[in-house]
């Protein structure tokens, strides 16, 4: 498995990968998440231009990807998706470690993300990766804005949390 920057030719595969990864939400009563459209080519290209879109590839075909962006003094993980055929192989964790190394090299102090609290492969998984919840009153201005955008998108129908991992 090789982690490399996403290229434009990956974009359709990343969308397919995100759809496949989202299907697991259908089985836990969150079909709206499974049906949510993946990131558009425009959104993927924005992360790519920032150098913050990576894929884990097997034989150069993406099986997982991570998108990030700077938010305040942290690198905020916007999306991590692993194709279900490649789940439970520590690929998502490898992508997170790659993002952590990049953030540290860029002088950022932490990784942040937002996630569902009650989905086993969300908040409990990220806790195992070293993330801890951020109390709502301790959110930075940028994280408050992220949460407001998520609420406007309807994600607050299910309990969510912001998490941080110091670097």
N, C-alpha and C positions, 0 to 999 in steps of 0.2 A: 504494500500500500504506500503510495507516494502522495504527499501533500504538495500542492502547487497552486499558483494563482489561477483564478477562474479566467477563461478566455471566452470571447463572444460566442464561439461555436458551442460552448457548453450550455448556453442559456436554455435552449429547449429541453435538454436533458435535466437541468436543474429544476425546471418547472415540473417535469414528469416525476422526478425524484420526490419533490415536495408533495405532490398529489399522493404518491404511493405511501409516503411516510405519514401523511395525514389520515389515512384510512383507519389507523388504529384508534383514532378518536371516535369513530362511528360506533365501535364496539363498547364504549364506555358511556354512551348516551350524550355524546357531543357531536352530532352529525353536522352542525353548523361549522365546526372547525374543519371537519373532513371536507366539507363542500367549499370552504373558503378558497378563493383564487390564489394561486402562488404569486410570488413577486413577479412584476412585469419586467420585460426586457429593459425598460427605462430605469427601473429601480435597481436591477442587477448591474446595469452598466454604471450607475452612479457609485455603487460600492466598488466595482472593478476599477474605476478611474481613481478612487481614493487608495487603491491597493489593499482593500479590506474585504475581499471576496476570495475565499480559498475553497478548493475541492480536495477531497481525498479520492484518489483515482486508482483503479486496478486496471492494468493494461491500458492506461491513459483514459479510461472511461470513468466519469464521476460516479461514485457510490454514496457520497455524502458531501455536504458543503456547509460553510459557515459564512455569515455576513456580519460585519461589525461596523461601527462608526464611533468617532470620539463624542463623548457626552461629558461635559465638564472636565474633570481631571482623570477620567476613566475611559477605557475602551469598552463600549457597550455592545454586547453580543445581541444582534437583532434576530438572528435565525440560526439554528443548527438543525439540519435534517439529515437523517441517515436512512437509506433505502432499507425496508424491512428485511430483505434478503441478506443484509450485511449487519443487522442489529446484533448486539451483545458481543462485539469484537473489539471494543474500546476505540472505535474509529471516531465517535463523537468526542471522546475525551482527548484523543490525539489532536483533533482540530482545536479544541479549547486550549490545550497546551501550546499549540502553534500561535494562537491569538495572544496568549499570555506573554510569550517570548517577544512578539512584535510590540505589544503594549509596553513592556519593560524597556525594550530598546528605544522606544519613542519617548521615554521618560514619564509615562503615565503611571499612576499609583495603584490602579486596580482594574479588574474586570467587573462589569455589571451586566445584569440581564433582568428581564421580567418573565414570569412564568406562572403556570397554574399550580396552586398549592396542593390540590388533591389528586393530581395525575401522577402515578408512580414514576413515570419516566420523565417527569418535569422537576418540580421542586425537590423531592427526595433524591433524585439522581444528582442534581446540581449540588445539593448538600454534600453528597459523597465526593464531589469534585472540589470541595473546599469553599463553596459559596455559603454565606449566611444571610438571613433575612435582614433587610433594612427597615427600621421602624418608619411608618408613614411620615412622622414629624421630622425625620432625619434625611428625607429625600432632597437631593440637590435640585436646583431649578430645572436643569435639563431632564432629570428623571421624572420630575413632576409633569413636565411637558410630554414625555413619552407615555406616561400613564394616562394623561388626558386624551391623547390620540388613540390609545388602546380602548379607552372607555367609549369614545365616539365611534369606534369601529365595532362596538358591541361585545368586546372581550370580557367585560366585567359581569357578564351573566354567570360566570363561574369565578370562585375565589382566586385572586392573583396576588403575587408578591414580587417586590423588587429584591434582588439579592446582589451581594458584592463579594468579591474575592480579592483580598489585598495581594499585591505583587511584591 
